[in-house]
Amino acid sequence: MVRLSSCAAKSPHPSSCLDFQIRNISRISTSNPNIATILSTPPVNNKENITAIGSIRTVRRQGNITFVELEDGSTAESLKALVFKKPLAEGYASVRYRENMRYADHKRTNRLATGVSVAIGGLWEPAPRGAEQRYELKAEEVRILGPADETYPIQKKYHSPEYLRRIPHLRLRTPLNAVLARMRSEADYHLSRYFHNQNFVRLQPPIITSSDCEGAGEVFSVSAAPAIQPDRSDPSEHGPFFRTEKYLTVSSQLHLEAFVHEHPRVWTLSPAFRAEKSDTPRHASEFWMLEAEVRTENLQDVMDLVENVMRSLVIGLNNSSILDEIAVATKRGLRTGSKTQSNHAEDMPRLRQRWEGLLCRHWPRVKYDEAIMRLQQAVETKEAVFQYPPSWEAGLHLEHEKWIASEMGQGGPVFVTHYPQHAKPFYMLPSARSQQPRDSTKATAACFDLLLPETAEIVGGSLREHRLEALQRAMRERGMNHPAPEAVTVKREKTFRGVGRKTVPLESHRDADGSESPTPSAASGNLDWYVDLRKYGSVPHGGFGLGFDRLLAYLAGINNIKDVMPWPRYYGRCEC
């Protein structure tokens, strides 16, 4: 039985009750309009009483007038308020200022200053001709909601990205970071809408895993913090929290594959972690990945999906005000980039070209062999100079990827396909015979990377090895699926057909309480469950992983992904 609500149960027209509740929700959500709504709404009859709530960006006093810039993160623009009364300008709280009230009638709270949270009520009316803002707020009431100490570190001046990264909890209040937070939210919405319309199922994969998906060993181990006063009589206090070692996930791919048997199309947007001691602009220890898996036998289908997802996202963002908001924030000299404030406005045409490149240009698809050949030709003709000589065996370095995106991608995205199999993870399907190089020693995988200008690799994808024997062989060749460290060998009786009962050695795991639980084979380990997916009715499939933070940084024109992350975590830094 479906229960709508208590009022719906009593009403002969349940839908009317739901409609009423929806109207109530809508009315509540608009009872206190944000600054973006106020700025876009002309006053009724050119004069309207309103209340604006936000934090003070700047305060400037000129004679008897105090100019206050108010912001709340809903727009990169600030609301200009004029405070004519000295008591109000100095931070005296009042219900409504009256000419005949004396200073003693007000309770002093705090001076209006940068960072102070206030509610300013007054007349919203047209500003004088030539003013920066079409309308202005003439204050009649100023109520301080939260005073700010004079040591408030975010002032109206240029702050370097390095400085702001040390105070991420306050960096969120800068105009550009407020825009980036809304951009992240908008991107999540458009991605969700696209995948929903394409009949994908959104999943929530685990954060704690038993395996290293990529096999690179750059994982964070998970353990329980010891109790302050451990109970020495409890045997569980002496052993690990989990039976075997566990890690923070580096990718959700393997767990997404578990769903493909029942759901032909799945996706997720979730955090990933990598214990890489690197402080480059492209890396962080915690980041977000958009990952998807689909049933298919064609690598082109996976690349088509990547292209459609990214184009759909950019179209959605382009239809919003995000790009214009970024332009406003950069003009205010508050962009978290490495250039000076005077150069920020010059970046906007190039940023618009990035968006147009994603929407309007063809995305070339070139094989790894062809890319290596073009790189080598560029070196021979002195068209380019690289620190690392390009070769088939050595793979593509960052400088090579940037050159490919710039030259072969003509300044736009470019897919590079069929990389050497030895350089790719164990789970990738080998390329079809028709796609393999003539040299039999140069086996390739049915995979691709998507490269963007200046950013380089942003998406990696492949067809997955769905055949049991081939997967097991690939895992053995790479030393994957090692026995768990707690595995012990015990004698146990087992019934064999036609032989009867016989005592044979079987591997088992000893739990914290001393009991044993069997494991399927002597080669058992942390990826047995992944092998089971092939053992019991596997289907051909493929997928990809997209660096969400890298994409946002590319679209926002920010050079370092740490500056688009609300709470950046990287080697040596985890401030909050």
N, C-alpha and C positions, 0 to 999 in steps of 0.2 A: 504494500500500500504506500502511495506517495503522499507525504504530508507537506502541504505548501506552507501553511502558517496557521496560527490560532485563529486569526481573523478570517482567513480563507476558508477554514473549516466551517465557520458559522455563516459565511456569506453565501447566498445562492449563486453568486457570480464570482468565483475565485479569481478570475483574471482581473476583474476590476480592483480587487484588493491588492493584487500584485502590482497593477499599474499605479495605485496610490502610493505603495511603498517605494516604487522606482522614482516617482515624482518627488517624494520626500527626500530620498537620497540625493537627487539632483539639486534640490533646493538647499540642502545642507552644504553640499560641496561648493556652491557659489555664494554662500552667505558672506564670506570674507574674501573678496576678489584679490588675486595676487597683483603684483606690480605690472606684469605683462598685460593683464586684462585691463587694468586702470589706464595704462598708456594708450591702449588701442580703442578706448571707449570715450567718445566726446561727452562732455557734461550736458545734462539735460537743461535746455534753455540757457546754455552758456554759463551756467553756474549751478553747482551741485555739491552738497555736503557729502564728503567721503572720509574714510579712515584708511590710511595706508600703513601696513605693518612690515617692518624689515629691519635691516641693520644699516648703520651709517657708514657710508664709504668715505665721504669727506665732509668737512665743515669749514666754511669760509665766512668770515665776518667782515662786513663792509659798512661802516657807519652804524646805523641803527638796525640794519638788516643782517640776518644770519642765513646764509645759503647752505642747505643740507641736501646731500645726494644720498638717496635711499635705494637699497637693493635687497632682493630676496631670492635670487637665483633663478627666477622664472624667465628672465631675459637678461641679455648682456647690457641693455640700456639701464640707466638709473633714473629714478624719479626725483625731479627737482622740487624741493619744498622751500618756501620763504617764511622765515620766522621773524616777525616785526617786534614782538614783545620781549623785552630784556629778560623778564622772569622765565619765560618759556625757553629762550635761547640759552639761558644758563642752567636749564635742567630742573626747574621747579615743576613739580607735578600739580596738575589742576584738573578739575572736571571740565570746566570751560573758563577761559580767561575773561575777566570782566575789568573794565577800565577802573572801577572804583575799588578793586581789591588791592591790598597792600602786600609788600613782599612777605610780611610776617604771616599772612594768611596762607602761604604756600609752604609745603614741606620740601626742603632741599633734598634731592636724591643724588644726582651726579651731573656733572657738566656734559653737554652733548659733545661727543668725540668719536673718532673713528673706532668702529667695532661695537659701539653701543647699540643694543636692540631697543627699538622704540615703536610706538604706535602714534602716528601723527594724524590728527583729524582737522578738517577745515574745508575751505571752499576750493573746489576743482574748477578752474576757469581758464579761458584762453590766455596764453602768454603774450607779451608785447611783440609786435612785429620785429622780426630779425632774431628772436630768441632761438636758442638751440633746440628747445622742446616746444611743441605746439601748445601744450597746456602746462599749467603749473599749479601747485598746491599752496594756498595761503593758509598757514597754520593758525588755528584757534585753540588747539589742544595738543599738548605734547606729553605723552606718558612713557616713561622709561620702563621697559620690561626687564632689561638686564644690563647693568652697568658694565663697562670694560675697563680693566686696569690700564694705566697709562703706558705700560710696557707692551701693549698689544703689538705683535711683531709684523702684522700685515698693514703696511702703510701705502699711500698713493705714490708709489715710486717703483722703479724696476727692481725686481728681486730675481736673482739668478735661479735657474732650475735646481742647482745643487743645494742652495739655501732652502728652497721650498720643500725639497724632498725630506729635509730633516724635521719638518713640521707638517706632515701630511694631514693631520687632523684639523689644522687651520688653513692649509693650502686649499682645501675644498671650498673656502669662502671667496676665492678670487674669481672674477668674472669668467675667465676662460675655463677654469675647472668646473664652474657651475654649468657652462655650456657643454663641456665634455660629459658631465654626468647625465645631462638630458639627451645628448647624442647617443650615449650607451643605452639608455632606456629606449629611445626611438628605434635604435638598431635591433634591440631584442624584440620589440613589437613587430617590426616589419619582417624579421626572420621568422618569427612564430607564425605570422599570418601567411607567409609564403608556404612554409612547410605544411601548415594546416590545410591550405587550399590544394596542395599536391598529395593529400592523403598520407602524410607521414605521421608516425606516432612519436611523440616526444617522451624521452625517458630520463630517469634520474639514476645514472650509474653510480657505483660505490666510489668513495674517496680512498678508503683503505683497501689494498689489494694484496694478493699473494704472489704477484709476479711483476717483473720489469718488462713492460710491453715491448720496448725498443731493444732490449738486451744490451744497452750501453752501460749499465751499472751506475748511472747517475741518479740514484733514488734516495729518498729520505726514509729511514727506518722508523717504524712506529713502536713505541714502548710506553708502558704505563709509568707515571711518576711514582716513586716509592712513597709509601705511607710515612707520615711523620713518626708514628710509633707502630711499626709493623707487629702483627700478631705472630710470634715465632712458633706457636703451636699449630698454625694453619699452614699446611704444606703448599698451598697455592701461592703463599707470599714469597716463596723461594723460586718459583718458576716464572716463565714468561706469561704475559697476559693472554696471548694467543698461543696455540700449540706450536706453531712455527713462526718464523720471522715474517713480518708484514711490512708493507711500504705505503707511502702516499703515491697515488696513481700518477703516472707520467702520460697516460692516454686512456681514454675510455673505449677505444676501438674494440679490444677483445671482448669486453662485456656487451657492447652493442651487437657484436656478431652472434652472441647467444640468443638474441631476440629475432634474428633474421629468419629462423626456421618458421616462426609463427607470424611474424609481421614483415611483409616484403620491403617496407620502407620505414626506417627509424632514424632519429637524430637526437642530439643533445647539445646543450651549451653549458659547459661545466668547467670547474677549475682543474688545473693540472699542476704538477710540481716536478721540478728537476734540480737536483743538487749539483749544479754546474758552477764551478768557481770562476765565473765570468762576469765582467762588468761592462760588456759592450752595450751599445744603444739598442740592440735587437734582442737581448736576453734578460730574463728575470727568473727568480726561483719559483714564483707562483704566477700563473697566467691562466687565461681562459681560452678554451678550445671549442670551436664549433665542429662537431664530428657527425658524420652520417654514414649509413650503410644501406645498400639497396641490392635486391636480387638482380643480377645481370651477368652476362658472359662477355660483354663488350666494354672495353676500356673507354671508348668514346662516350658511352652513356654516362659514366662517372664524370668525365670532363664537361659534358653538356650540363650536368647537374650543377657543378661548381660555377660555371659561367652564368647559368640562369639565377642561381642563388645570389651571386654578387651583383649582377645587373639589377635584379629586383630590389635588393637592399639600397643600392645607390639611387634608383628611381624614387623609392619611398623617402629617403633622406632629402633628395633634391626637391621634392614637393613640399618639404617642410621649410622652416626658416633657419635650419641649423647652419648652413654655409654662410648666410648673411650674419648670423649671430657670431660666428667665428671671426668674420671681418670686423664687426663692431668691437669685439674683445681685443683683437690685435691692435686696432687703432687706439685703444685706450692705453696701449703700452704695457699690457699685463700678460702678454703671451709667455708661456714657459718654454722658450727656445733659446738657442745659443747666440742668436744675432741681437743686435742692438734694436732699441725701440724704433728708430728711424727707418729701419729696413723692413718692418713688419708689413706695411701696406704694400710693398713691392712683391710680397709672396703671394698675394691673393690671386692675381692672374694665373700664375703657375698652378695654384691649387685648383682653380676652376678647370684648367686644362687636364688635371689628373682625373677629375670627375667625368669630364667629357670623354677622355680616353677610355674609361671603363664602360661608358654608355654607347659611344658612337663608332668605335673602331672594331675591326675584326681582330679576334684573339688568335694569332698564329699557333700552330701545333707542329713542333719540329722534333725530330728524334735526337737523342743524345749524341749519336754518331755524327749527325750533321752539325750539331752545335760545336762539337770538338773540332771538326774540320774547319769551320768558319773561324773559330778562335785561332787556330794554327795559321790559317791564311792571313788573318789580321796581323799576327806577329811577323810573318814573312814579308808582308808588304809594308811593314812599319806603320800600319793603320792604328795599332794599339801596342802598348807596352805593359806587360803584367809582371808582378813580383814572382808569381808561380807559373812556370811554363805549362800550358794546357796539354794534357795527355789523357788518353782513354782510361788508363789504369788509375791515375791520381784523382780523378773526379773533378767536380766544379768547385772552385773557391768563390768567395763572395765577390771578388773583383770580376770573375768570369760571368757570374750571374747578372751583375749589374750591366755588363757590356752586352750580354745577350738580350736583356730587356730593352736596352737603349737602342741597339742596332737592329737586331732581328725582330724585336717586338715593336720597332718604330716608336718608342716612347710609351708604349702601352703594355698590357699584360701579354705574356707568351707562355705557352705550355711546352715543357721539355719532357719527352717521353722515353721509355725503354732505357733506363739506366742500367749499368752493370749489375748483375744479380749479386755478386759478392759484396757489393757496397750497400745493399739494402737488407731490411730485416727478414727474418725467417718466414714470415707469414705471407710474403708476396708471391703471387703466381708467376711462374716463368712465362716469358713472352711466347706467343704462338710461333710455330716454325717459320711462318711467312714473315714474321717480324724480327727474327733473329739475324744477327750479322752473318756474313758468309764465313767468317773465321769462327770455327766451332769452339775455340777456346774462349771466345768473348760472349758468354751467355748473358742475356739481359732479362729483366723482370718487366712484367706488364704493369708499369707504374708511370707516374708523372709528378713533376713539381710545377707549380704556377709561380712565375717570376714577375715582379712588378718593378718598374723603374725606381732606382734609388733604394728601395726596400729589399729587393731580391726575393728569395723564396718566402712565400706566404701560405701556400697550400701544398700538401703532399697527399697523394692518393694512389690506389692500386686496385687491381683485382686480387682477391685473397685466395690462397691455396686451400681448396676445398676437398682435396683428395687425401685420405688418411695416410697411406703409405708415403706419399711425397712429402707431406707435412712432417711426419716422424723422421724421415731421412734428413730434411732440412734442419730440424731441431738438433739431431745428433751431430751433424756437421758443424754446428755452431756451439755445441756444448750446452744446449738448453735442456731444461727439465731435469735438473740434478735431483738426486734423492734428498728428501728433507733431512736436516741434521738430527732430528729426534728419532729417525727410523731405526728399529732394532730387528734382528732376525730371531724368530722363535720357532719351535717345533710344534706343528699342529696337524691333526688328522684331517684328511680330506678324502672324499669318496670319488674314485675314478670309475668311469663306465667300463664294465667288463673285468675290472681288477678287484674292486672292493675297496675297503678303507686302507689307506697307506699314510704313514707319517712322513711329511715333507716340510722343508723349511719355507716359511712364508714370512713376508715382511709386514710389520705392523708398526703403529705409532703408540708410544706409551703416554697416556694422558697424565695430568697433574695428580690425579688421585690414584695412579698406579695401574689403572685399567688400560687395556689395549684395544685399538680399533684397526681393522685390517685396511691395507691399501691395495690397489688393483694389481701392481706388478713390481718387479725388482727395480724397474726404471722409473718408479713413481716419483713425483715431485710437485712443484708448484704450478705446473701447467697441465696436469692430468685432465682437469675439467675442460680445458680448451681442446685437448685431443678428443675428448668425448663428443664435442660438437661435430667432429668429422666422422666419428665412429658410429653415431646414431643418426643417420639420415641427413647428411649435409646437403646444401644447395649451393650452386655457383653464385657468388656475390662479390661486391666491391664497395669501396668507400673512400672517404677522404677526411683529413683534419685540416682546419683553417685556423690560423692564429688570429683570434678575435682582436686582441690588443694591437697587434701589428697592423691589422686592417684599419682600425680606428685611427691609429697614429698616421697612417698613409692618407686617409681621408681628411684628417684635421691639419695636415701639414706640419706635424710635430716629429722631430728627428729621433727622439728617444722614447721607447714604449713605456718607460717608467713614469713619464710625464702625462700619460693618459690613464694610468692606473690609479684609482682612488687611494689604495693602500699598497704601494710598491714594496715587494720583498725581493731582495737580491743579495748577493754575497756580501756579508758583513753588515747588512742593514735589515732590520725589522723593527721599526721605531714604535709602532703602536699595536 
